[in-house]
Amino acid sequence: MSRSGTDPQQRQQASEADAAAATFRANDHQHIRYNPLQDEWVLVSAHRMKRPWQGQVEPQLLKTVPRHDPLNPLCPGAIRANGEYDSTFLFDNDFPALQPDAPSPGPSDHPLFQAKSARGVCKVMCFHPWSDVTLPLMSVPEIRAVVDAWASVTEELGAQYPWVQIFENKGAMMGCSNPHPHCQVWASSFLPDIAQREERSQQAYKSQHGEPLLMEYSRQELLRKERLVLTSEHWLVLVPFWATWPYQTLLLPRRHVRRLPELTPAERDDLASIMKKLLTKYDNLFETSFPYSMGWHGAPTGSEAGANWNHWQLHAHYYPPLLRSATVRKFMVGYEMLAQAQRDLTPEQAAERLRALPEVHYHLGQKDRETATIA
């Protein structure tokens, strides 16, 4: 039916919708966006970037880290590492949040007071024997060794546990107390909350639309291009439409892959390369060792690993807190804790800034300038 054939109320609503569409600008007007992967909404308020900042300013990051500290338990030859290593090094966490033999709390006597058993293991993985490097300063072959170690530990722990969470907290701002390059691996007897939400969302989307949610999302982002940061033969990096953190990114394989161990040698090589480029861009943004929390999500493992998990697509989340500079971060407090997530910078603005950054690390550029000055 034509618009002229509708009743007056419908014509007024259509006119209001047309006017709103004509005047709305995402970079200037607040709006909410839906995250279909985790079934939640985020408030986008880009106009708030114009306000002056009078809040907390973080201290400058430590400029130099000693390459080897015999008192650092993550360094080769230290008490914890117990010997030399020249690549990755995996060991049990001395203070694990999960242990394999914890007793069960038993049945609940009331539906408001439920507790269930939680068992698992926690490990620490060193990326490199030197304390003064981070992933963007490592070579691609060195990062490839990390990728292989991630796949291996996923396969090893996934044989017993339904969820293996690999995550890296980089920088003191993200709670990392040791500057040595490392990540953690927690394997649990249960599916954590966020994994459960991603499971429900991906399963529902596949049932309704016939293909994995993140495969269709990747295709759409490749067509739209405005949130892409990096693309390669086998991978793409983008700022999600629903991003919460200022420069949050999502790392996705182009092929349908459910878990890290399924990656081919070529995909692992390409992953190492695109990770180095992304993390270099992060460091170059504010010319600092960029803090973040990141982690991999893939199909559940354990005894149900052989079930149909084709609705899952492997992906990595990067959540960096910095907003305005190397010393001004985004806080998730107040409204974010009591209502829902909120961001100031639009995902499109963040992607544009990241895209424009060089893929050569600023630290290497500084060394070149210093060498030229001396010469």
C-alpha positions in Angstrom: 0.0 0.0 0.0 1.3 3.5 -0.8 2.0 5.9 2.0 -0.8 8.2 0.9 -3.3 5.4 1.5 -2.5 5.1 5.2 -4.4 6.8 8.0 -3.3 10.2 9.5 -1.5 8.6 12.4 0.6 6.3 10.2 1.4 9.2 7.9 2.6 11.3 10.9 4.7 8.4 12.2 6.3 7.9 8.7 7.0 11.6 8.5 8.7 11.6 11.9 10.7 8.5 10.9 11.9 10.2 7.7 12.8 13.4 9.6 14.8 11.4 12.1 16.6 9.5 9.5 17.5 12.7 7.6 19.0 14.4 10.7 20.5 11.5 12.6 24.4 11.4 12.6 26.0 8.6 14.6 29.0 10.7 15.3 26.9 13.4 16.9 23.7 11.8 18.3 23.4 9.2 21.1 21.8 5.9 20.2 21.9 2.3 21.4 23.4 -0.7 19.4 22.7 -4.4 19.8 25.4 -7.0 20.3 23.9 -10.2 18.8 26.8 -12.3 19.9 26.4 -11.6 23.6 22.7 -10.5 23.6 23.2 -7.1 25.1 23.0 -3.4 24.2 25.5 -0.6 24.4 24.7 3.2 24.6 26.8 5.2 22.1 27.3 8.9 23.1 29.9 10.2 20.7 29.2 13.9 21.5 30.7 13.3 25.0 34.2 13.2 23.4 33.9 17.1 23.2 33.8 17.5 27.0 37.0 18.5 28.8 38.7 15.7 30.9 39.2 16.5 34.6 39.2 13.0 35.9 41.9 10.5 36.8 45.1 10.5 34.8 47.1 7.3 35.0 50.9 7.5 35.7 53.2 7.1 32.8 54.2 3.5 32.0 57.6 2.3 33.0 59.9 3.3 30.1 62.4 0.5 30.5 62.0 -3.1 31.7 65.2 -5.1 32.4 65.6 -7.9 29.8 66.4 -10.4 32.6 65.7 -10.2 36.3 66.8 -13.2 38.4 64.1 -12.3 40.9 61.4 -12.4 38.3 59.7 -15.8 38.5 58.8 -15.7 34.8 62.4 -15.3 33.6 64.5 -18.2 32.5 66.7 -19.6 35.3 64.5 -18.1 38.0 63.0 -20.4 40.7 59.6 -20.7 39.0 60.8 -21.3 35.5 63.3 -23.8 36.8 65.7 -23.8 33.8 66.3 -22.2 30.5 63.8 -21.8 27.6 64.0 -20.1 24.3 60.4 -19.8 23.1 57.2 -20.4 25.0 57.1 -21.9 28.5 53.9 -23.3 30.1 53.6 -24.1 33.8 50.9 -24.5 36.5 49.8 -21.3 38.2 51.0 -21.2 41.8 47.8 -19.6 43.0 45.1 -21.1 40.8 41.5 -20.0 40.8 40.5 -23.5 39.9 41.8 -26.8 41.2 41.1 -30.3 39.8 40.1 -32.0 43.1 37.9 -29.5 44.9 34.9 -31.1 46.7 31.3 -30.4 45.7 29.2 -28.1 47.7 26.3 -30.6 47.7 22.6 -30.1 47.0 21.0 -26.7 47.6 18.2 -26.4 50.2 16.6 -23.4 48.5 16.3 -22.1 44.9 17.7 -18.7 46.0 20.9 -20.2 47.4 22.4 -22.4 44.6 26.0 -23.6 44.5 27.5 -26.1 42.1 30.9 -27.8 41.9 33.7 -26.0 40.0 36.9 -27.8 39.0 39.7 -27.1 36.6 43.3 -26.1 36.2 45.1 -22.8 35.7 48.3 -22.4 33.8 50.6 -19.6 32.8 52.3 -19.3 29.4 55.4 -17.2 28.8 55.6 -15.9 25.2 59.4 -15.2 25.2 62.4 -15.5 27.4 63.0 -11.7 27.5 61.1 -9.4 29.8 61.6 -6.3 27.7 59.5 -7.4 24.7 55.8 -7.7 24.0 54.0 -9.4 21.2 54.2 -6.5 18.7 58.0 -6.4 19.3 58.4 -10.1 18.7 59.1 -11.5 15.2 56.3 -13.2 13.2 58.0 -16.7 13.7 58.1 -16.1 17.5 54.4 -15.1 17.5 53.7 -18.2 15.4 55.2 -20.3 18.2 52.7 -18.7 20.6 49.8 -19.5 18.3 51.0 -23.2 18.1 51.3 -23.3 21.9 47.7 -21.9 22.3 46.4 -24.6 19.9 48.3 -27.3 21.7 47.1 -26.3 25.2 43.6 -26.0 23.9 43.8 -29.6 22.6 45.5 -30.9 25.7 43.1 -29.4 28.3 40.1 -29.6 26.0 40.3 -33.4 26.1 39.1 -33.2 29.7 37.4 -29.9 30.3 34.4 -28.3 28.3 35.9 -24.8 28.3 39.5 -23.7 27.9 39.9 -19.9 28.3 43.1 -18.4 26.9 43.5 -14.8 27.9 46.2 -12.1 28.2 46.1 -9.1 30.6 48.7 -6.7 29.2 49.8 -3.8 31.4 49.4 -2.8 35.0 46.2 -0.9 34.0 44.6 -4.3 33.3 45.8 -5.8 36.5 49.0 -7.4 35.2 51.5 -7.5 38.0 54.5 -8.9 36.0 55.8 -7.1 32.9 57.2 -10.4 31.4 55.2 -11.3 28.2 52.8 -14.0 29.2 49.2 -15.1 29.2 47.0 -17.4 31.3 45.0 -20.5 30.5 42.1 -21.5 32.7 40.2 -24.8 31.9 36.9 -25.3 33.8 34.4 -28.1 34.3 31.6 -25.7 33.5 30.8 -23.2 30.7 31.3 -19.6 32.0 28.5 -17.0 31.6 29.9 -15.2 28.6 30.5 -18.5 26.8 27.0 -19.6 27.6 25.6 -16.4 26.1 27.7 -16.7 23.0 26.6 -20.4 22.7 22.9 -19.4 22.9 23.2 -16.5 20.5 25.2 -18.4 17.9 22.9 -21.5 18.1 19.8 -19.4 17.8 21.1 -17.5 14.8 22.2 -20.7 13.0 18.8 -22.2 13.6 16.9 -19.2 12.3 19.2 -18.2 9.4 21.0 -21.4 8.4 24.6 -20.1 8.8 26.9 -19.2 11.6 26.3 -15.7 13.1 30.0 -14.6 12.8 30.4 -15.9 9.3 27.5 -13.7 8.1 28.8 -10.8 10.2 32.3 -11.1 8.7 30.7 -11.0 5.2 28.7 -7.9 6.0 31.6 -6.1 7.5 33.8 -6.9 4.4 31.0 -5.3 2.3 30.5 -2.3 4.4 34.2 -1.7 5.1 33.7 1.2 7.6 34.7 -0.8 10.7 37.5 -2.8 9.1 41.0 -2.3 10.5 43.1 -5.0 8.8 42.5 -7.8 6.3 44.7 -10.6 5.1 44.3 -13.8 3.1 42.9 -15.8 6.1 41.9 -13.2 8.7 40.2 -9.9 9.4 40.3 -7.4 12.2 37.5 -5.0 12.8 36.0 -2.8 15.5 32.6 -4.4 16.2 29.4 -2.5 15.4 28.5 -3.1 19.1 32.0 -2.4 20.6 32.0 -1.3 24.3 35.6 -0.4 24.9 37.0 2.6 23.0 39.4 0.7 20.6 37.9 -2.8 21.0 38.6 -5.2 18.1 37.4 -8.6 17.0 39.8 -11.0 15.2 38.1 -13.5 12.9 39.2 -16.2 10.5 37.7 -15.9 7.0 37.1 -19.7 6.9 34.6 -21.5 9.1 36.8 -22.6 12.0 35.4 -23.8 15.4 38.6 -24.1 17.5 42.3 -23.0 17.5 43.7 -26.6 16.9 41.7 -26.7 13.6 43.8 -23.9 12.1 46.0 -24.9 9.1 49.7 -24.0 9.0 49.0 -21.2 6.5 46.3 -19.8 8.8 48.6 -19.9 11.8 51.3 -18.0 9.9 48.8 -15.4 8.8 47.4 -15.1 12.3 50.9 -14.4 13.7 51.4 -11.7 11.0 48.1 -9.9 11.5 48.4 -10.0 15.3 51.7 -8.3 15.0 50.2 -5.6 12.8 47.2 -5.0 15.0 49.2 -4.8 18.2 51.7 -2.5 16.5 48.9 -0.2 15.6 47.6 -0.3 19.2 51.1 0.7 20.5 51.4 3.4 17.8 48.0 5.0 18.7 49.4 6.8 21.8 53.0 5.8 21.4 52.9 3.6 24.5 52.8 -0.1 25.3 49.1 -0.4 24.8 47.3 -2.2 27.7 44.4 -4.6 27.0 42.7 -7.8 28.0 42.2 -10.2 25.2 41.0 -13.8 24.9 40.0 -16.6 22.5 36.5 -18.0 22.2 35.9 -21.2 20.4 33.4 -24.1 20.4 33.2 -26.0 23.7 35.4 -29.0 24.2 35.5 -31.9 26.7 33.3 -34.9 26.5 30.8 -33.1 24.2 33.5 -32.0 21.7 32.2 -34.4 19.1 28.7 -32.9 19.2 27.5 -30.5 16.4 29.1 -27.1 17.2 28.9 -25.8 13.6 27.1 -22.7 14.8 30.4 -21.6 16.5 33.1 -19.5 14.8 36.5 -19.1 16.4 37.3 -15.5 17.4 39.4 -13.3 19.7 38.3 -10.3 21.6 40.6 -7.4 22.3 39.4 -5.0 25.1 41.8 -2.0 25.5 40.8 0.7 28.1 42.7 3.8 26.8 40.4 6.5 25.4 42.0 9.9 25.0 45.7 9.3 25.5 48.3 7.0 27.1 47.2 8.2 30.5 43.4 8.7 30.2 41.3 5.5 30.3 37.7 4.5 30.0 36.1 3.5 33.3 33.2 1.0 33.4 31.5 2.4 36.5 28.2 4.0 37.6 25.8 3.7 34.6 27.8 0.8 33.1 27.7 -1.2 36.3 24.1 -0.4 37.1 22.4 -0.1 33.7 24.3 -1.1 30.6 27.5 -0.5 28.7 28.2 3.0 27.3 30.9 4.3 25.0 31.8 7.8 23.8 33.8 7.2 20.6 31.9 5.5 17.8 33.2 2.2 16.5 33.5 3.8 13.1 35.7 6.6 14.4 37.9 4.1 16.3 38.3 1.9 13.2 39.2 4.9 11.1 41.9 6.0 13.5 43.4 2.5 13.8 43.3 2.0 10.0 45.4 5.1 9.5 48.2 4.1 11.9 51.4 2.7 10.5 52.3 -1.0 10.8 55.9 -0.2 11.8 56.3 0.1 15.5 57.0 3.6 16.8 59.7 2.2 19.1 61.7 1.1 16.0 61.1 4.5 14.4 62.6 6.1 17.5 65.7 3.9 17.3 66.2 4.9 13.7 65.9 8.6 14.5 68.3 8.2 17.4 70.8 6.4 15.2 70.5 9.1 12.5 71.1 11.8 15.1 74.2 10.1 16.5 75.6 9.5 12.9 
